[in-house]
Amino acid sequence: MVLPSVQLQVRVRGRHPWFFRKMVRKPEKPIPAGSVVHVRDKDRKLVGSGFYNPRTDLALRLFSGTAITDPTAHFTAALDDALHLRERSLQLQDVTNAYRVVHSEGDGFPGLILDRLGDAFVAQVHVLGTFLQMETIGLRLRERYPRCKLVMLQDADSAQKEGMERLGPPMPVSVEVKEHGIRSAVQAGGGHKTGFFADQRDNRMLVRELARGRNVLDLCCNSGGFAMNAVAGGAKSVRAADLDEEMVAQTIDNAARNGLKMKVEHADAFDILRDLQPDLHDLVVLDPPKWIKSRDEMEQGLARYRDLNRLALEKVKRGGIVVTCSCSGSLDEGSFLRMLDEACAQAGRSARVLWMRGAGADHPMALDCPQTRYLKVAALQIRE
């Protein structure tokens, strides 16, 4: 297959896979949006293969450092490689039936998130080129898992910017997720993200290990993952809360499903912390929503993160631990830690970082695309 070529306006010295429209020469002949193209730099040196979309600011996304000739064969092999990592190398099926199968550029699929939740595969597609390859991906999944269910989600903003065909609302699939012995009812393709936060699997186990004999407060608890692991780890008491009534109901159901006793309530995390008596809890978990979706929201989002963490730091018992998270990809780790330092100063507390973590190994960061590392998790111990 002869694929079209696109030339860059710049010399390429690094390997970051993104090129903005101003860095790309206009082709002599029009190339359809979403096409697979060979990419050459200003000196006509081969850079690799990627998706071309002239209607977006981010006009070129590389997925290979070679000149591929058969996109179907390439993406079939790339999917097999991604599955091999999860199932053979990481052996995730030994501890869970919920994990990320494709993590965008970390697996060579620009703009694609693909999670396995039980016997359902849920895809989130943000790039037109990848969207046009979804039939290939779906066929390969059906070949390997004949009884699987496929669900595709689409972000409205991405669909408009990329020029994707608009899909109707997905039909969520009811599944039961199992993780380290804890069972959760999940609507695959419904709720937040793909329906389950597989990225926090290892961090939920950390909380289980830390919880023994502690009074635990889990805020923004979603479906109760951290709280249930705290109970399973031998916590003295566990209080969980979320502002989403559906998540509160799901947490109550999941706790009952596993025979775990804890207090669950519908409440705002800020209100709980403001009204909370100091020193009642010696393990606090903060896993708020994505408060920074773009650079334009950085200042306001940082202020919310700072206020939430300040309140928690003010109330946690001396010697206690705060496990605090941010899933905002626009917020880098250095800025996250500076925010926590400022929150400590405002709370009049001294803390040290015991662990600095992220998502599990099924969410690999592409070394040439640090944006694929979005989750930050810090475990802070209060010294005084």
C-alpha positions in Angstrom: 0.0 0.0 0.0 1.4 3.4 -1.0 0.7 5.9 1.7 0.8 9.7 1.3 3.7 11.7 2.8 3.7 14.9 4.9 6.7 17.1 5.3 7.5 19.1 8.4 8.6 22.7 8.5 11.2 21.8 11.2 14.1 19.5 11.7 13.3 16.7 14.2 15.9 16.1 16.9 13.7 14.6 19.6 11.0 12.0 19.4 7.9 13.7 20.8 5.0 12.3 18.7 3.0 15.5 18.4 3.3 18.2 15.7 1.1 21.3 15.5 -0.3 22.6 12.3 2.2 25.5 12.0 5.0 22.9 12.1 3.6 21.0 9.1 3.9 22.0 5.4 0.7 22.1 3.5 0.6 19.0 1.1 0.7 19.7 -2.6 -2.4 17.5 -3.0 -5.2 17.4 -0.3 -4.9 14.5 2.1 -8.2 13.4 3.8 -8.4 14.1 7.5 -7.5 11.1 9.6 -5.3 9.5 7.0 -2.2 7.5 7.9 0.8 9.2 6.4 4.6 8.9 6.3 6.3 11.9 7.9 9.6 13.5 6.9 11.2 16.5 8.5 12.6 19.7 6.9 15.6 17.8 5.5 13.4 15.0 4.2 14.7 12.6 6.8 12.1 9.9 7.7 10.5 10.6 11.1 7.9 7.8 11.0 4.2 7.2 10.4 1.2 9.0 12.0 -2.3 10.4 11.7 -2.8 13.6 9.7 -5.7 15.9 10.4 -5.3 19.5 8.9 -8.5 20.8 10.6 -7.0 20.6 14.1 -4.2 22.6 15.8 -2.5 19.3 16.7 -2.4 18.2 13.0 0.0 15.3 13.2 0.3 12.5 15.7 3.0 9.9 15.3 2.4 6.3 16.2 5.5 4.6 14.7 9.1 5.5 14.1 9.1 3.5 10.8 7.3 3.9 7.5 4.5 1.3 7.8 2.9 0.0 4.7 -0.2 -1.8 6.1 -2.1 0.1 8.8 -4.4 -2.9 9.5 -1.6 -5.2 10.1 0.3 -2.6 12.2 -2.6 -1.9 14.6 -3.5 -5.5 14.9 0.0 -6.3 16.0 0.1 -3.3 18.3 -3.0 -4.5 20.0 -1.6 -8.0 20.4 1.5 -6.4 21.9 -0.6 -4.4 24.4 -2.6 -7.4 25.4 0.6 -9.5 25.9 2.0 -6.9 28.3 -1.1 -7.0 30.5 -1.8 -10.7 30.3 1.6 -12.3 30.0 4.2 -9.9 31.4 2.1 -8.2 34.2 -0.3 -11.2 34.6 -3.0 -8.9 35.8 -5.7 -11.5 35.3 -4.4 -13.2 38.4 -5.5 -10.3 40.6 -8.3 -8.5 38.6 -10.5 -8.7 35.6 -10.4 -4.9 35.2 -7.4 -3.2 33.6 -6.3 -0.8 30.9 -5.6 -2.6 27.6 -4.5 0.5 25.6 -3.1 3.7 27.1 -3.0 6.1 24.1 0.6 7.0 23.1 1.9 4.7 25.8 0.8 1.8 23.6 1.1 3.5 20.2 -2.6 4.4 19.8 -2.9 8.2 19.7 -6.0 9.4 21.6 -7.3 6.0 22.5 -8.2 4.7 25.9 -9.3 1.0 26.0 -10.3 -0.7 29.3 -11.2 -4.2 30.0 -14.0 -4.4 32.6 -15.0 -8.0 33.1 -16.1 -9.4 29.7 -16.6 -5.8 28.3 -14.1 -3.7 26.5 -14.8 0.1 26.7 -13.1 2.5 24.3 -12.8 6.3 24.6 -11.7 7.7 21.2 -10.4 11.3 21.0 -8.6 11.3 17.6 -10.1 10.9 14.1 -7.3 8.8 12.8 -7.7 6.3 15.6 -11.5 6.4 15.2 -11.1 5.2 11.6 -9.1 2.2 12.9 -11.7 1.1 15.5 -13.2 -1.5 13.2 -9.7 -3.2 13.0 -9.4 -3.1 16.7 -12.9 -4.4 17.4 -12.5 -7.3 14.9 -9.2 -8.3 16.6 -10.8 -8.2 20.1 -13.7 -10.4 18.8 -11.2 -12.9 17.4 -9.4 -13.2 20.7 -12.4 -12.9 23.0 -15.5 -14.2 21.0 -18.0 -13.6 23.8 -16.8 -10.1 24.7 -19.0 -7.0 24.6 -17.7 -3.8 22.9 -18.7 -0.3 24.0 -17.4 2.9 22.4 -17.5 6.3 24.1 -16.9 9.7 22.4 -16.0 13.0 23.9 -18.2 15.7 22.3 -15.5 18.3 22.2 -13.0 16.0 20.6 -15.5 14.8 18.0 -16.2 18.3 17.0 -12.6 19.4 16.8 -11.5 16.3 15.0 -14.4 16.0 12.6 -15.5 12.5 13.8 -18.8 11.0 12.9 -21.0 11.5 15.9 -22.1 8.4 17.7 -25.3 7.9 19.6 -25.3 7.5 23.4 -23.7 4.2 24.4 -25.6 1.3 26.0 -23.7 0.5 29.3 -23.0 -3.1 30.1 -23.6 -4.5 33.6 -20.5 -6.4 34.8 -18.9 -7.4 38.0 -15.3 -6.3 38.5 -13.0 -8.3 40.8 -9.9 -6.8 42.2 -7.7 -8.3 45.0 -10.7 -10.2 46.3 -13.1 -7.3 46.3 -16.1 -7.4 44.0 -17.8 -4.3 42.5 -20.9 -3.8 40.4 -19.9 -1.7 37.4 -21.8 -0.2 34.4 -19.1 -0.5 31.7 -19.4 2.6 29.6 -21.5 4.5 32.2 -20.6 6.8 35.0 -17.2 8.4 35.2 -14.4 7.6 32.7 -15.0 4.1 31.3 -17.0 3.1 34.3 -14.3 2.0 36.7 -11.0 3.6 37.9 -8.6 0.8 37.0 -5.7 3.3 37.3 -6.0 3.4 41.2 -5.7 -0.4 41.6 -2.2 -0.4 43.2 -3.0 2.7 45.3 -6.1 1.0 46.7 -3.8 -1.8 47.8 -1.5 0.8 49.5 -4.5 2.1 51.5 -5.4 -1.4 52.4 -1.9 -1.9 53.8 -1.9 1.4 55.7 -5.4 1.1 57.2 -4.9 -1.5 59.9 -6.0 0.0 63.3 -6.7 3.4 61.8 -9.8 5.6 61.6 -10.1 6.3 57.9 -11.9 9.1 56.0 -12.4 8.6 52.3 -13.6 11.7 50.4 -14.7 11.8 46.8 -15.1 8.0 47.3 -16.7 7.3 43.9 -17.8 3.6 44.0 -16.0 3.0 47.3 -12.7 1.4 46.2 -10.4 3.0 48.7 -12.9 2.7 51.6 -13.6 -1.0 50.9 -9.9 -1.7 50.8 -9.5 0.1 54.1 -12.1 -2.1 55.7 -10.5 -5.2 54.2 -7.2 -4.0 55.6 -8.4 -4.0 59.2 -9.3 -0.3 59.7 -10.8 0.6 63.1 -13.5 2.7 61.4 -14.2 3.9 57.8 -16.3 6.9 56.7 -16.8 7.5 53.0 -18.6 10.3 51.2 -19.2 11.5 47.7 -21.2 14.4 46.2 -22.7 12.1 43.4 -25.8 10.4 44.7 -25.4 7.5 42.2 -21.9 6.9 43.4 -23.0 6.9 47.0 -25.7 4.3 46.2 -23.1 2.2 44.3 -20.7 2.4 47.2 -23.4 1.1 49.6 -24.3 -1.7 47.3 -20.6 -2.7 46.8 -19.9 -2.7 50.5 -22.9 -4.9 51.1 -21.9 -7.2 48.2 -18.6 -7.8 50.0 -20.0 -7.9 53.6 -17.9 -4.8 54.6 -19.2 -2.5 57.2 -18.5 1.3 56.9 -20.4 4.6 57.0 -21.3 6.0 53.6 -22.9 9.4 53.1 -23.9 11.9 50.4 -21.9 15.0 51.2 -19.5 17.6 49.8 -15.8 16.9 50.8 -15.2 20.6 51.6 -18.3 20.7 53.9 -17.2 17.5 55.8 -13.7 18.8 56.4 -14.9 22.2 57.5 -17.2 20.7 60.1 -14.9 17.9 61.2 -13.4 17.8 64.6 -9.5 17.7 64.5 -7.7 14.5 65.3 -10.6 12.1 64.6 -8.9 10.4 61.7 -5.3 9.2 61.1 -5.8 8.2 57.5 -7.5 10.5 55.0 -7.9 9.7 51.3 -8.6 12.5 48.8 -9.4 11.5 45.2 -11.2 14.5 43.7 -12.5 14.8 40.1 -10.4 16.2 37.3 -10.4 19.9 38.2 -7.9 21.1 35.6 -9.0 20.1 32.1 -6.8 22.6 30.3 -4.2 25.3 30.9 -7.0 27.9 31.1 -8.3 26.2 34.2 -4.9 25.9 36.0 -5.2 28.8 38.5 -8.7 28.0 39.5 -8.1 24.2 39.7 -4.9 24.6 41.8 -6.8 26.8 44.2 -9.5 24.0 44.7 -6.8 21.3 45.2 -5.0 23.6 47.6 -8.1 24.3 49.7 -9.1 20.7 49.9 -5.7 19.5 50.9 -5.3 22.4 53.4 -8.5 21.4 55.1 -7.5 17.7 55.3 -4.1 18.6 56.6 -5.6 20.8 59.3 -7.8 18.0 60.6 -5.7 14.8 60.3 -4.1 13.5 63.5 -0.4 14.1 64.1 1.5 11.1 62.8 -1.4 10.3 60.5 -1.3 9.9 56.7 -3.0 11.8 53.9 -3.2 9.9 50.6 -4.0 12.7 48.1 -4.5 12.4 44.3 -4.9 14.4 41.1 -5.9 13.0 37.8 -5.5 16.3 36.0 -3.0 15.6 33.2 -2.3 19.4 32.7 -0.9 19.5 36.3 2.6 18.1 36.3 4.1 16.4 39.3 6.3 19.3 40.3 3.4 21.7 40.4 1.3 19.2 42.3 4.0 18.9 45.0 4.4 22.7 45.2 0.6 22.9 45.7 0.8 20.4 48.6 3.7 22.3 50.1 1.6 25.5 50.1 -1.3 23.7 51.5 0.9 22.4 54.4 2.1 25.9 55.1 -1.4 27.3 55.1 -2.5 24.5 57.5 0.4 25.2 59.8 1.5 21.5 59.5 4.8 19.8 58.6 4.6 16.7 56.4 6.9 14.4 54.6 6.3 12.3 51.4 6.3 8.6 52.1 5.3 7.5 48.6 5.0 9.4 45.3 3.0 7.2 42.9 0.9 7.2 39.8 -1.2 4.7 37.8 -0.4 1.0 37.5 1.9 -0.5 34.9 -1.1 -1.1 32.6 -1.0 2.7 32.1 2.5 3.0 30.7 4.0 6.4 30.1 5.5 6.9 26.7 9.0 8.3 27.4 8.7 10.6 24.5 5.2 11.8 25.5 5.2 12.7 29.2 1.6 13.8 28.9 0.6 10.1 29.1 1.5 10.3 32.8 -1.5 12.0 34.3 -2.2 10.5 37.7 -0.3 11.8 40.7 -0.7 10.2 44.1 1.2 11.4 47.2 1.1 9.7 50.6 2.0 12.3 53.2 2.8 11.7 56.9 2.0 14.5 59.3 5.1 15.2 61.4 3.7 18.0 63.6 
